[in-house]
């Protein structure tokens, strides 16, 4: 009997080990299948610049979305949309499980974020009947809230995952904002799909040019009000409000998710009014949480010629917004660049080493060429204003501006993207010995030397070749 115990223990150990090995094998197999599926998503035969395919009409504006099931967007793991907000209209509070970069293409407005754990350090002069706030000497109750940010044309705005935000157009023209969400970001633990969870709003009219009924249904549930589904009595208890108030908050709303503001507009502290507060804050020491998160800048003007990172008098300029300039991008692992190419100038052939690039054309047109990993051209054509296209990581691309110039904004899936150009001062060829180039391309040493040094005084932006008379 004493000998049976070790044998039984051995059997149990064998069974447990076998089960664990099968579990590990299953996990590895599942992980390999996921990796294989993700790899297949970037086996792109052709990239096609596109316009939005879905349009959601609200009372105060329009939300337009690109087809996120397009192969190029699936490869990059991104989703893109464009919001058009009418004057004196409000894009209602919402949050997303993936980080979002927003480029303000036109107009101006106010953006607010509700960051958990950060204090409501701003006080507005809006009267209220009850609730929290600060009373003035005259007995008027004021509203406290977190910082409101002024955004204008040319700004890039960072919206972290899970942070509720809103946008109000207080200008006299339409506010046009182009956004890209990084669905593959580590912050997003849901499926690779664009989702926005709205805290208010309701029914929307959807117009779609997507042919697949399944894709239409999936895109239809992108924006939904999550507050309305809760039990009204439970919410009344949670907010310490009458049930009638909660019932009105949850009632069917036909205005959509961009609504018109009634009355004289919204009264709140404007960013121009808080400079004195900022000076007082800078003179005090703040704890690490406030310093590193609550008071991080969320926007950067991306079209300032004086702050260009790459400048050529004959070719144009490029401005970067990355983790070094806008620290919040380090948390989001995203970045952006704004390119302004002069007529007939070239963006040097290059590849991005650690990021996908999502290009949106803001002005003009250009001839673009993109070559994939199989050595085949996946794009060889013209891109025009309003179109969007993806250059996947490691794909080599170049572009030549049209006769009227070319402007774009590129959204990147890394906070510190690195480019490797084939031409210019920092080119890969310039770093190689002449003999390596000569033997690689079967050219003479003189030709290899010309290959290395003909453009050594330019970086990324190449002026057009001078026209010589015959």
N, C-alpha and C positions, 0 to 999 in steps of 0.2 A: 504493500500500500504506500510505503514511503517512496518507492520508486515511481509510482503513478503520478505523484504531484508534479515533479519536474517535467514529466512528459506532457501532462495536461497544460502546464504553463507554457511549454514550448509550442504546443498546438495553438493556444490562444495568441501567443506572440506572433506566430506565423500568420494567423488569420488577420490580426490587427495590422501587421506590416504589409500584407497583401492589399488589404483595403486602403491603407494609407497610400501605398504605391499607385493603386488604381485611381485614387482621388487626385494625387499629384499629376498622374498622366492625363487625367481628364481635364484638370485645370490648365496644364500646359497645352493640351490640344485645343481647348477653348480659346486660350490666349493666342495661340498660333493662328486659329481661324479668324479671330478679330484682327490681328495684325495683317493677315493675308487680305481680308476684306478691305482694310484701310489702304493697303498697298495698291489694290486694284482700283481704288477710287482715283488714283493719280495716273492711271494708264490712259492719258488723254491723247486722242488722235487729232483733235482739232479744237482750238479755242475760238469762241464766237463772242465778240463784244455784244452786249445786250442792253436793252432798256427794261424798266420795270414791267412785270407781267401781271401784277395784281394791284388793284386800286380800291382803297377803303375810304368811302365818303363819310365825313362827319359834319356836324353843324358848322364848326369853325375852321375846317380845313380838310386836307387829304393826306392819307398815308399810302405811299406807293412802295411795293416790294418787288425785288428781283426774285426770279425763280431759284429758290435755294436748292432744288433738285438738279439744277444744271451741273454737268460733270465738273466744270472748273470750280464752282463754289463748293461742291462736295470734296474735291481734292484739297482745297485750302481749308476746309472746315469752317467756313464763314457764312454769314447771311447779311444781306444788305437791304436797306430801306431808305426812303426819302420822305420826310415830313414837310408839308407846306401848311404853315399856320397863318391864318388871316390876322390883320391888325385887331387888337383888343380881344384876342382869343387865347385860350389856355389849353395846352396839352396836359391831360389829367395825370395825377400821380400814378406811377407804375414802377416796377422793378423787373429785372431780368436775371436769370441764373448765369449768364455769361457777360463778360465785360464788353463795353461798347465805346467806340471812338466816334465822335460826331464832328463833321466839318460844316461850318456855317457858310453856305454858298451865297446867301443873300439876306439882307435885312439885319435887324438887331432884336434883342430880347433879354429876358431874365430867366436864369435857370437856378433852381434850388435843389439841394440834396438833403435827405434826412439820414445822417450817419449815426448809427447806434452808439451810445456812450459819449457822444459829444454834446456839449452844453448849448442851450439856446441863448446865445450871448448878444443877440440883436433885438432891439425893441422898436416896434412900429407904432404909429399913432392911430391905429384903428380901434374904434370903440367896440366894446363887447358888453353883453348883458351879464354873463356869468363865466366862470372858468378861471384858469390860472392867468397870471400876468402881473404887471406892475402898475400901480395906481399913481397918477400924477397928483400934484397938490390940489388941482381943481376937481379931483375925484374921477377923472376920466380914466378908464381902464385901457392899458396898452397891451399889445400882443408881443410875445417873445417868440423868436424863431431862430433857426440856424442861418448861416450866411447866405445871402442871395448874390449870384454872380452875374455881371453884365457880359453878354456875348455879342459880338459883331461879326460882320462879314470878314472872312479870312481866319477866324479863330478855329482851333482844334480843341475839343472839349472831351475830357475823360470821365466816363461814368462807370465806376466799379460794379462788379457783379453783386446783386442782392441789395443794392442801395436804392431806396425809393427816390424818385426825382420827378420834377415837373418843369414845364417851360411856358412862359407867358410872352406873347408878342406885344410889347408896348410901343412899337414903332408905327410908322405910317405906310409901310409896304409889307408885302408877304415875307415871312421868315421861312427860308428854305434851308433845311438841315439834312445832310447826307450822312448816314450812319452805317458802320460795319460792326457786327458782333462776332467775336472769336468763339465759335461753338466748341472747338477742340481744347479750349483753355482748361487748365486744371480746376478752376473755380466751378466749372459746369459739370455736375455729376448726374445730370439728366441726359436724355438722348441728344444726338446731334441734330437739334432742330431749334429754330428761332421761337422763343416764347417770351411774352410780356405779361406779367401779372398786374392787372389794374386794380386800384383800390376804389375807383369810382368809374362812372360811365356805363354805357350799355350798347344797345342795338346799333349795328353798323350795316351800311349797304356795301356789298362786296362785288367788284367787277373784276373778272379774271380772264386772261387769255391762255392760261395753262390748259392743255388738252386733256390730260389724265384726270378722271373723276376722283381717283384716290388722292392725287396730289392736291386737287382743289379742296377736298375734305380736310386734309392735313393742314393746309394753309389757312383754312377757315377758322381753326381753333387756335391760331397764333395769339390772338389778343382776347382775353376774357376777364370779366370782373370777378374777383375772388371774394369780395366782401358780401355780395348779395346772397350767396348760398348759405351763410350761417343762420342759425336759429335766431329769430328776432328777440326772443326773451333772454336768451343767453347773452346776446350782444348788449341788450339794455342793461343787464346786470354788470357786464364787463366795463362798459363806459359810464355807468351810473347815470343813464339818461332815460327819459320816458320811452316806452315802447313805440309810441306814435312817432317820435323823432327817428328811431331806428327804422321804422316801417317806411318813412319817407325817403330815408337814405338808400333803402334797398329796393325801392319801386323801379319798375321798368323805365329805362331812360332812352328816349329815341334820339338823343343828341349825338351819340357816338362817343369817341374818346378825345376829340378836340372840340371844345365848347366855347360859345361866345360869353364873355363876361358882361354881366348886367350892370347898369348904373354908370358911374363915372370911371370905371376901371378899378384896378386893385391898388390899395394904399399899403405900402410897405416900405421899409428902409431900402433905398437904392444903393447900389455899389458906390456911386459917386459920393454918397453922404457918409460913408464909413471910414474915410481916410484918417480922420482924427482918432477913431477907435483903433485902427491898425497901428498907428504910431504909438499909442499908449500901450498896446499889446506887445509890440516889439521891444519896448523898454523894460518889460517884465520878463521874468523867467517862467517858463511853462514846464509842466511835467512831460515825460517822454511820450505819453499817449497823445496829448494835445499837439506837441511839437511835430511828431512824426506822422500823424494821421489826420487829426481834426482840422489842422490849419494848412494842409497841403494845397497847393494851387491845383486847380482842375482844368485850366485853360491856358493856351498860348497862342499869340498872334503868329500865324504861319506864313504871312505874305509880306513881311517887312524887308525891303531890299537892303537896308543897313545891317540886318542880322543874318544875311545869307551865309550858309556854311560852305557852299561852293559858288564861286562867281567867275564869270567870264565876260569881259566887256563886249566880245563879239558873239557869244553863244547864249548867255542867259544866266540863270541862278537856280539854286536848290536850297530850300530851307528845311531843316530837320526838327522834329519834335520827338525826342527820345527820353530815356530814363535819366540822362544826365541833365537835361534842361527842365524836364517836368517829372519830378520824382514819383508822382503817383503812378506813372507808367511802369515803374519797376514792380509795383504790386500787381498790375494788370498784365504785364508782359506783352505790351502792344506799343506801337509807335506809328508815326506818320511822317510824310515828307510832301512838300509842295514844290512842284517844278514849273519853271517859266522858261520856255525855250524860244529864242528869237527865230525869225523866219529862216527856214532851211537849215537851222542848226541841228546837231545830232546829240542824242544821249548815247554815250559810248557803249559798245557791246559789253555786257557784264552778266554776272549771276549773283544772286543773293545767297549767301552761304547758310544762313540760319533762319530764314523766314519766307513765308509766302507773301506776295505783294498783290494787293487789290487796287487797281488803278481806276479812277473816276475822272473823266475828261470834263474840265470846267470851262474851257474855251478853245476854239480852233479845231484843227485836225492834224493828224500826223500819220506817216507811214510807219507801221510797226512790224517787226519780225521777231518771232519766238521759236526757238529750237528746243525740242524735248530731249530726254535722256536716250532715246533710240536713234538720235541723229537725224530725225525727220523734222521738217518745219510743221509746227502746229498752228502757226498763224503767219500770214503774209498778205497784209491788206491795210486799209485805212481805218482809223478810229476817229469818231466825231464827237462833238459836244453832247454831253448827257449820257454817253455810253460808259459801261463798266466792263472791265475784263481782268482776268487773273494771270499773273506770271508765277507759276509754282516755284518753290525752292529748288535751286540748282539749275533751273531752266535758263538758257542764255537768251537774252533779249537785247534789242536795240530799237531806237525810234528816230525818225527824222521829222522835224516840224514842217508844217505846210507853209505856204507863202505868206500867211498872216500870223504866223507864230502858233504856239501850242502851250496850253497850261493844263496841269493835272494835279490831283492829290492822290497819294498812294498810302493805303493803310497796310501796316506790317504786323505780322504775328510774332514779333519779338520786340522787347523794349530796347535792345541794343543790336539792331540789324547790321550785318557786315556785307559789303559789296566787294566783289573781286572783278575788276575791269580787265578787259583784254587790251585796251588801248590807253596810253597816257602815262603820266608820271608814276602812278602806283600800280601799273598793269602787271598781270601775271607773266607776260612775255618779257617785260623789262627786267624782271627778277631772275630770268634764266640766262645761262651762259650762251654766247653766240653760237658755239659749236652744237649745243643741244638743239637750238632752233634750226640751224642749217641742216642737220641730219634728220630732224623730225619732218621738215617740209621739203627736203631735197632741193634746197636753194643755196646760193653762194653765200660766203661769209659776209660780203658787202650787202647783199639783200637782207640777210639776217640782222645786220647792224641797222639798216634802215627800218626794218620791222620793229626793232627795239626803241629807236630814238626819234623817229620822225614826228611823233606827237608827245615828246617827253615834257613839253612845257604846258600841256593841257591836262586837266583832271576831270573825268566824267563828262564834261560838256565840251563838244567839239564844234568850233566855228566852221561854216561852209568853206570848201576849198575855193580859193580865188579863181575867178574866171579869167583865163588868159586869152589874149587876142591872137588869132592865127596869122 
